[in-house]
Amino acid sequence: MDRLELHQNDQGPLPHLLALPAAAAAAGRRHPLLCFLHGYDEGAPMPLRQALTLHGPLAAASAAVARSDFIVMAPQLPTRGDHWWRHGDAVRELLARVQQQHGADPRRTYLTGFSFGGNGVFDLALQQPGVWAALWAVDPTRVPRRDPGLPVWLSSGEISRHQQRAFVQRLDLVAPQEGAAGARIYVDQGQDHVGTARLAYQNDRIYRWLLSHSAVTCAA
């Protein structure tokens, strides 16, 4: 990956990949951190590096801003399924380690996920108030049980569009305006499930939208 140091770690609370921009080690510079939660197929036993570079910010075709501006943390579930909520404590422990070891900015800590990982975005945000500055769910398969009270960008696709009204009402989502975007965004580009992930993670506008939010400015 261009301008990235990609580290594989099979130890700790969850095996994971960690991508560090070349400038992350610069003295006094604190990078934002983006945590990516994968979907069903990318859980174990798929090899870790293959799984976590298939979709999401670590995919080769994803936007350059993901490679240059963020520390990206991508854990892998030990078994496949819609159960990121069971591993919330492990994700948070891993997050704390990365923040301590690599100086990630705790005010600019973002959570994204695709498919079942999109479900996990909402599940973990509800479990962990005060941890995440903004959420980005890509074609999740179910509506969150309640509003997490944070900025949300929903990249909708083949699965979630069937529940569009429920997502929009539960999360108070609107389409982004030309040249500007609010705190609650719904976008559907008419793609299938995988195509939605591909276009979403290639879109540098969404990464910039994440960076416009911090823990001191987001809603509680």
PyMOL commands that set and color helices and strands:
alter all, ss='L'
color gray80, all
select helices_A, chain A and resi 22-25+48-52+64-68+84-102+116-127+160-171+193-202+204-211
alter helices_A, ss='H'
color red, helices_A
select strands_A, chain A and resi 4-9+16-21+33-37+71-75+109-114+134-138+152-156+184-188
alter strands_A, ss='S'
color yellow, strands_A
deselect
rebuild
show_as cartoon
